[in-house]
Amino acid sequence: MKIKNITSIGEFGLIDIIKNKFVNTNNDSDIIVNIGDDSFCFKLGNMRLCISKDMLIEDVHFKKDWIDPEGLGKKSIEVNVSDIAAMGAVSPRYAFIGLGLPQKTSKAFFIQLYKGFKGACDNYNMAIVGGDFVKSDKIVISVTIVGIVNGKIIKRSGAKFGDLIGVTNFFGDAGAGFSLLYRYGTRHKFNRNERILISKQNNPKARLKEAWKMSKYLTSLIDASDGLYVSIDSITKHSGKGAEIYIDKIPVSLNLKNVFRKNKEQLNFALFGSEDYELVFTVPNSKASFLKKLVPQISYIGKITTSKKVKYFYDHEEQKIKYFGYKHF
């Protein structure tokens, strides 16, 4: 019998193994959201808390010559706050930072990295309260954030038949920025549109304010750190539903269009480019117009169906879309 390795299982297959074999199956009434969502949420006395963890690995998520240490510190916090935002009305409060650092890392790099951590945390009135340091061949940044729930918690699994599928802002910019850095490095003379795309890769912003405004109207919610295609797939699978997605409704920025002219390139970045850290959500049709007025920077790109399949359409014709985005394994 052929022995499977983790590459054949994949990231989400590994999560399924943990959920099915290693999660505590005892009836714990304090657990609100268990493993498999953007954050773990639970009750503690009269409080409700959410905890998220994310990691950035050198030469996987970033290269040192692509981003300065302060920017790297800020990004490390923002990507974790994005997981907190994906739960709805939650306030990030405390950050634990674990670092793996090569022995030759300079003191100046360390200080600038922590300046970035601190600056991003200050933007959210969040405190750095602990962590750990270890020796490592490459830089490893592991951040855990504890947030306090202030309203309705939104899971990935709540989408209902007939709900509209919405997104915040634009998709594909960060993936396009990564592509430019990978293709040219940092010595290339980038034009204005290209620099903006690169800034979306290096300087993401969590959509916490939008999550707070929208949360009480939504039925499901996820952040798009792994790309739009994966996010839609996750919402439909967790909710036991399907979807119709209208490709021409997916919001793509002028910066992306000006740099990558071909429609296929734009679509590939929008669907499969990761690290946009936008929100993907579902909302009842009856609330959609009001929500658009409340948060003008959202777009509706499809609807939830009962088919348990995700279908993509362009000009009323179904399109065959095959995933070829980044995979960790």
GIJOKA-V753736 format. One record per backbone hydrogen bond with DSSP energy under -1.0 kcal/mol. CO is the residue of the C=O (numbers start at 1). NH is the residue of the N-H. If there is no record, write none. Layout:
BEGIN
co = <CO | CO>
nh = <NH | NH>
END
This chain:
BEGIN
co = <6 | 10 | 11 | 12 | 13 | 14 | 15 | 16 | 17 | 18 | 18 | 26 | 28 | 30 | 33 | 40 | 41 | 41 | 42 | 44 | 47 | 48 | 49 | 50 | 51 | 52 | 54 | 56 | 57 | 57 | 57 | 62 | 63 | 68 | 69 | 70 | 71 | 72 | 73 | 74 | 75 | 77 | 78 | 80 | 81 | 82 | 84 | 85 | 87 | 88 | 89 | 91 | 93 | 94 | 95 | 96 | 97 | 98 | 99 | 100 | 101 | 102 | 106 | 107 | 108 | 109 | 110 | 111 | 112 | 113 | 114 | 115 | 116 | 117 | 118 | 119 | 121 | 121 | 122 | 127 | 130 | 132 | 134 | 139 | 140 | 141 | 142 | 143 | 144 | 145 | 146 | 146 | 147 | 148 | 152 | 155 | 160 | 163 | 164 | 165 | 166 | 167 | 172 | 173 | 174 | 175 | 176 | 177 | 178 | 179 | 180 | 181 | 188 | 191 | 192 | 193 | 194 | 195 | 196 | 197 | 198 | 199 | 207 | 208 | 209 | 210 | 211 | 214 | 215 | 220 | 222 | 224 | 225 | 227 | 228 | 229 | 230 | 231 | 232 | 233 | 234 | 235 | 236 | 242 | 243 | 244 | 245 | 246 | 247 | 251 | 253 | 254 | 255 | 256 | 262 | 263 | 264 | 265 | 266 | 267 | 268 | 269 | 271 | 278 | 279 | 280 | 281 | 282 | 283 | 284 | 287 | 288 | 289 | 290 | 291 | 295 | 297 | 299 | 301 | 302 | 303 | 304 | 305 | 309 | 311 | 312 | 313 | 314 | 317>
nh = <10 | 14 | 15 | 16 | 17 | 18 | 19 | 20 | 21 | 22 | 23 | 28 | 31 | 43 | 41 | 51 | 32 | 33 | 49 | 47 | 44 | 149 | 42 | 147 | 40 | 145 | 143 | 141 | 60 | 61 | 62 | 59 | 66 | 72 | 73 | 74 | 75 | 76 | 77 | 78 | 79 | 81 | 82 | 84 | 85 | 86 | 87 | 88 | 154 | 90 | 150 | 148 | 127 | 146 | 129 | 144 | 132 | 142 | 134 | 140 | 136 | 105 | 110 | 111 | 112 | 113 | 114 | 115 | 116 | 117 | 118 | 119 | 120 | 121 | 122 | 123 | 124 | 126 | 125 | 95 | 97 | 99 | 101 | 58 | 100 | 56 | 98 | 54 | 96 | 52 | 93 | 94 | 50 | 91 | 89 | 221 | 163 | 304 | 283 | 301 | 281 | 299 | 176 | 177 | 178 | 179 | 180 | 181 | 182 | 183 | 184 | 185 | 190 | 195 | 196 | 197 | 198 | 199 | 200 | 201 | 202 | 203 | 211 | 212 | 213 | 214 | 215 | 217 | 218 | 282 | 280 | 227 | 275 | 231 | 232 | 233 | 234 | 235 | 236 | 237 | 238 | 239 | 241 | 305 | 311 | 303 | 313 | 249 | 250 | 171 | 257 | 258 | 259 | 260 | 266 | 267 | 268 | 269 | 270 | 271 | 272 | 273 | 229 | 224 | 168 | 222 | 166 | 219 | 164 | 287 | 291 | 292 | 293 | 294 | 295 | 298 | 169 | 167 | 246 | 165 | 244 | 162 | 242 | 243 | 245 | 319 | 247 | 317 | 314>
END
